[in-house]
Every structure is written in C-alpha cells, then in structure tokens.
Amino acid sequence: MHLGKVIGTIWATRKYDAVAGYKMQLVQPVNCDLEKIGSPIIALDTVGAGPGEVIFYVTASEAVIPLDVEMAPVDASIVGIVDSINTEK
C-alpha cells in the first residue's frame, strides 16, 4: 500500500462499463511526512475519499481486488482514509 493525498476529482462522461459508478480521484503520492513524491496518479475511489484527504491506495493487479468486478482496467484504487500517522524518528 502507498500513501497519497487526494488533490482533485476527475469527471468522465464515458467510462469502461466495469468502472462505471466509481469516482476517479487525482492522487499525489506522499511519504510519511506528507511530502510529495513522484507524479500524481489517477485512482478509483472505493471508500468515499475527497479532495484534501490523506489516503492509502493499492496499485497493479491488487487495484482490482476492492472492486465488485473480477477484471477491470484499473492501475490504482483508494482503499482507506488516513486519520493520523504516528512515526518514531
């Protein structure tokens, strides 16, 4: 799983049937200090996350697991909203 921050919502009037009904979010990957790492990605939202929220997401073939279909053209899915992060340094 990876940490990210929702930085926007993507609207699409036409989607592949398997992903119809799922909201697409623009996610900025972040580290545990919430510093940006890498380029933003598009992820399907399975938990109702919104802009500004810190989330965790899965990528690759695991991105399809939280969906209610067996196969879908999905590279990333949001699977949780982070309430807090505690680290020891």
N, C-alpha and C positions, 0 to 999 in steps of 0.2 A: 504494500500500500504506500501511497505517496501523499504528502501534504500539499494543499493548494488553497488559493483564495479565489472566490468567485468574483470576477471583475466585470461581468456583463452577461446578458442573455441574448441568445441568437434566435431569431424568428425565421421560420421557413414555412412557406405556404404549401410546399410539396415535400413529402418525406417518403423514404422507403417504408413499405407497409409495416415491417417488423418494429420500427421505431416510432410509428405514429402514436401520439398520446404522451410521449416523453418530452420533457422540456430539455433543450440544449443550452448548456451554460459555457461561457468562456472562462477558463480557469488559468490563473497564473500559478505555476508550481512555486512553492516556497520551501525554505528549510525550517528547522525547529525554532529559529529566531525570527521567523516570518519574513526573511529576506528573499527577494525574488531570485529564482534560479531558472535558467532556461527561458524558452519562449512560451507564450500562452498556448493552451490546447483547448479543444472542444470536447466536452464530456456530457454524456446523457445523465440527467439528474434523476435518481431513483428515491431520493429522500426529502425532496421539497426545499432544497437549499436556495438561498437568494443572494443577490449581489452584496458584497462586503463580508460574507461569512467565510470562516476558515473551515475547510472540509478535508476529508481524505477520500482518495479515489484509487481505483484499480485500473490497470491497463492490460493490453494484449488480450489473449483469449479469455482471461478471467473477467474481462469487462462485460461479457455476455451473461455471466452467472446470475447477477441480480435481476436480470430482465425476465419477463414471463414468456419468453420465446426461446427455442433451442438455438437458433442461429440468427445472427443479425450482424450487419456491417458496422460494428462498434469498436473503437480503439480505446475508449476510456469511459468509465462510469463512476459517478459520485455515489459513494456508499455510506457516508456518515458526515455529520456536522460536528465540529470540534467545539467543546465547551471550554476547555482550558488545556494548557500544556505546561507541565512541570518538568524541568530538566535540572540535573546536578552538574555543575561545571567546576 
